[in-house]
C-alpha cells in the first residue's frame, strides 16, 4: 500500500547516507545527529532481544537500530507522547520494510502504561528532553521534545530503569551538565557505567555525553576517551562519518 505523506507539512528525509528513510514535520520536532550517535552504542544484540526507545520522536534512534540489526530482526518498540510523530514514525518503519519488528506506540510515560510490561526489555535507549529551565520553543512540538513537561530527567530515567530487564542495558545521551543527576539515579540500580564525552571540535570542552549502564551490575564506572565529531574546519571526523554515514557501531570504530 502506498504511503500518503503531505509534503506541504512533512518532509521525506534520510539517515545513514540515504539507507534509511524518515518522515518528519516541516515545522516541528526533527531528529538531530544525537539520535544517530546514541543508536550506535548498541552491540551484541540477539534476535530474541526486545529493545525500547523511550521518547522516540520521529523514530530516528530506533530506525537506525532496525537498519543495523536488520538481519537479526529484534523486536523494537518506540514510545512517543506526540500522536503526529508516532504516526509518522510508523509510516517510516513501513517505508523501510521494518514494520515486522519495529513499531511505535502513542504513549505518555507520565501515565500508567498497561500495554507494556516492566522489566521486559533487554535494551532501553533514550534521548530525553534536555532541560526544564531553557526557554521553550514557541513551536509546541519542539517545546515538548526539548523541555521536560510534568516530569524531571530523574523521573524519565527511573521509567527507563523500570522497563529494563535484570542485567539489561541502558543507553542515554544528554548535556554534560546532566551527568550528576544521571549518575545519582543509576546509583544502586545499575553499574558497569560507561561515560562517553562528545566533543564538537578538538580542544573544546565536552557539551554532551553518552552514558551506558547495566541494570543490577556492580561493575565499576569507566570514562572512555570520547568522540570528537568535527574537525577544526567544521567537517565531520572520520569516526563520526563512520557512524552517521556508514552506520557503524560506536565500539566498532574504536582504535
Helices and strands as residue ranges (DSSP letters): E 10-15, E 20-25, H 33-39, E 50-54, H 60-68, E 75-80, H 83-95, E 102-106, E 121-126, H 140-146, H 153-163, E 164-175, G 176-178, H 179-186, E 190-199, E 208-215, E 222-228, H 238-244, G 250-252
